Amino acid sequence: MPVAILGMSLYIFGIAFAPIYTPHLAERHGRSKLYLLSLFLFMLFELGASRSGSFASLAVCRFLAGFTGGPCLVLIEGTFADVWSANTTNTYYAFLGIAAYFGAASGR
């Protein structure tokens, strides 16, 4: 059973590192560059996970996919605040909160 849940656990563990490094990189280089780079790396590691031939390579790719996909989760609040006014931002935050629960409930 521990090995069965290790793929998702390593992905979540990789996401846990995002609040540590993401704000500093976003302040230094800007959000859009960080979004594009993290999205590209995330796609590469997810592709690597789908093509992995062993459990070790799957585990490494899942961790690195979470590590590189985490900035999109951390920076979304600041992006909402920059793009939309304060009156409409609350609506988007509500949808963001619902999306997290809906995604977990649907098995994604």
Buried (B, 14 or more C-beta within 10 A) or exposed (E): EEEEEBBEBBBEBBBEBBEEBBBEBBEEEEBEEBBEBBBEBBEBBBEBBEEBEEEEEBBBBBBBBBBBBBBBBBBBEEBBEEEBEEEEBEEBBEEEEEEEEEEEEEEE
